[in-house]
Amino acid sequence: MLNRLKDVGLYVTLFAIGHSATLIVGVLTGVSASANLIDAIIGLSVVYKALDNLGAFPAWLGVQPNAKAAILVFGAGNQKPRRVDKQVSESGRRRTPRRRRDQ
């Protein structure tokens, strides 16, 4: 349980590290994942936390997963791909596509 502000800060930081690492890797490599896959991971994180709060893991599996590792992994899986439609000219200014006259 997160009873102390220090614990809350730790878990928020772990989530942010996972999230940021995925963002950096995606930007540098151009790799992205399906938004549907990311939505499924977000849903799994909610189910994981519900089962964790109910104490289901020790009862069903006989082990308790490492909560810090789970938060880091779910933070990494929580990065939705973003589509950028802006075109940038060589000067660095944004160019808007011109409309055809027959439209």
TORFIDO-360360 format. One record per residue (C-alpha): residue in one letter; x, y negated, z. Coordinates in steps of 0.1 Angstrom, whole numbers, plus 2048, in hexadecimal, padded with zeros to 3 digits. Last residue first. Example, Ala and Ser with C-alpha at 12.3 -4.5 7.8 and 13.67 -1.06 7.14 Angstrom:
BEGIN
+------+-----+-----+-----+
| resn |  c1 |  c2 |  c3 |
+------+-----+-----+-----+
|    S | 889 | 80B | 847 |
|    A | 87B | 82D | 84E |
+------+-----+-----+-----+
***
This chain:
BEGIN
+------+-----+-----+-----+
| resn |  c1 |  c2 |  c3 |
+------+-----+-----+-----+
|    Q | 786 | 72F | 5DF |
|    D | 78F | 727 | 5BB |
|    R | 7A8 | 70D | 5C5 |
|    R | 7BF | 725 | 5D8 |
|    R | 7C7 | 71B | 5FB |
|    R | 7EA | 713 | 604 |
|    P | 7FA | 728 | 620 |
|    T | 806 | 712 | 63D |
|    R | 82B | 70D | 641 |
|    R | 83A | 709 | 663 |
|    R | 85A | 6F6 | 665 |
|    G | 87B | 707 | 66B |
|    S | 88C | 6F7 | 64E |
|    E | 88D | 718 | 63C |
|    S | 868 | 71A | 63D |
|    V | 854 | 72C | 658 |
|    Q | 835 | 740 | 651 |
|    K | 81D | 745 | 66E |
|    D | 809 | 766 | 66F |
|    V | 819 | 774 | 68F |
|    R | 809 | 794 | 69B |
|    R | 80D | 79D | 6C0 |
|    P | 813 | 7C0 | 6CC |
|    K | 806 | 7C7 | 6EF |
|    Q | 81F | 7CC | 70B |
|    N | 811 | 7E0 | 727 |
|    G | 826 | 7FF | 723 |
|    A | 844 | 7EF | 733 |
|    G | 830 | 7E4 | 751 |
|    F | 821 | 807 | 753 |
|    V | 844 | 816 | 754 |
|    L | 851 | 7FD | 76F |
|    I | 831 | 802 | 784 |
|    A | 835 | 828 | 781 |
|    A | 85A | 826 | 78C |
|    K | 851 | 811 | 7AA |
|    A | 834 | 829 | 7B4 |
|    N | 84A | 848 | 7B4 |
|    P | 832 | 864 | 7AE |
|    Q | 825 | 876 | 7CD |
|    V | 828 | 89C | 7CB |
|    G | 812 | 8BA | 7D3 |
|    L | 7FF | 8B7 | 7B2 |
|    W | 7DB | 8B5 | 7BC |
|    A | 7DD | 8A9 | 7E0 |
|    P | 7FE | 897 | 7DE |
|    F | 7F1 | 885 | 7BE |
|    A | 7CE | 87E | 7CA |
|    G | 7D6 | 866 | 7E6 |
|    L | 7B7 | 851 | 7DD |
|    N | 7CC | 832 | 7D8 |
|    D | 7E4 | 845 | 7C1 |
|    L | 7C6 | 853 | 7AD |
|    A | 7B9 | 830 | 7A8 |
|    K | 7DC | 823 | 79F |
|    Y | 7E1 | 83E | 785 |
|    V | 7BE | 838 | 776 |
|    V | 7C6 | 813 | 772 |
|    S | 7E8 | 81A | 763 |
|    L | 7D7 | 833 | 74B |
|    G | 7C0 | 817 | 73F |
|    I | 7DE | 801 | 738 |
|    I | 7EF | 81D | 725 |
|    A | 7CF | 822 | 710 |
|    D | 7CE | 7FD | 708 |
|    I | 7F3 | 7FF | 6FD |
|    L | 7EB | 81D | 6E6 |
|    N | 7CE | 80A | 6D7 |
|    A | 7E4 | 7EB | 6D1 |
|    S | 7FB | 802 | 6BC |
|    A | 81F | 7FF | 6C5 |
|    S | 83A | 7E7 | 6B9 |
|    V | 85E | 7EA | 6AD |
|    G | 86E | 7CA | 69E |
|    T | 88F | 7D3 | 6AF |
|    L | 897 | 7B2 | 6C1 |
|    V | 873 | 7A8 | 6C7 |
|    G | 867 | 7CA | 6D2 |
|    V | 885 | 7D0 | 6E9 |
|    I | 880 | 7AE | 6F9 |
|    L | 85B | 7B3 | 6FE |
|    T | 861 | 7D6 | 70D |
|    A | 87B | 7C9 | 725 |
|    S | 864 | 7AC | 72F |
|    H | 847 | 7C3 | 738 |
|    G | 85D | 7DB | 74B |
|    I | 86E | 7BF | 75E |
|    A | 84C | 7AE | 764 |
|    F | 83D | 7CE | 773 |
|    L | 85C | 7D2 | 78A |
|    T | 859 | 7AE | 795 |
|    V | 834 | 7B1 | 79D |
|    Y | 83C | 7D1 | 7B1 |
|    L | 858 | 7C0 | 7C5 |
|    G | 844 | 7A0 | 7CB |
|    V | 827 | 7B4 | 7D9 |
|    D | 83F | 7C7 | 7EF |
|    K | 84E | 7A7 | 7FD |
|    L | 82C | 798 | 802 |
|    R | 825 | 7B5 | 81A |
|    N | 807 | 7CD | 81C |
|    L | 80B | 7DD | 7F9 |
|    M | 800 | 800 | 800 |
+------+-----+-----+-----+
***
